[in-house]
């Protein structure tokens, strides 16, 4: 049971980290490609 909880936490942590990295990379690519800041939610 503890191993399953640890696996879930590890998996969630990697998921969150990869999401943040992907967002930063996408922002940089958008800025280089268009010279503008990416669109944001209002």
N, C-alpha and C positions, 0 to 999 in steps of 0.2 A: 504494500500500500504506500509506504514512504517513497519507494523508488518510483512509483507511478507519479506521485506528486512532484518529486524532484524533476522527473523527465518533463512533465507539463510546464513547470516553471522555467526550465532551461529552454524548452522549445518556444515558449512565449517571449522570453528574453531575446532570443535570436531573431524572432519575428519582428519585435519592436525595433531592434537595432537595425535590421536590414531595411525596414520601412523608413527610418530616419535617414539612413545613408542614401537610399534611392531618391528621397525627396530633395536632399541637398544636391545630389548629382544632376537631377532633372532641372533644378533651378539654375545651376551653373551652365548646363547645356543650352537652356532656353535663353539665358542672358547672352551667351556667346553667339547664338544663332540669330537672335533678333535685336540685340542691343537694348532690350527693354526688360523691366522686371516682369516676372510671370503674373498672369491674371490671379486675382485673389477673390475669395468669397466676400460679399458685402452684407 
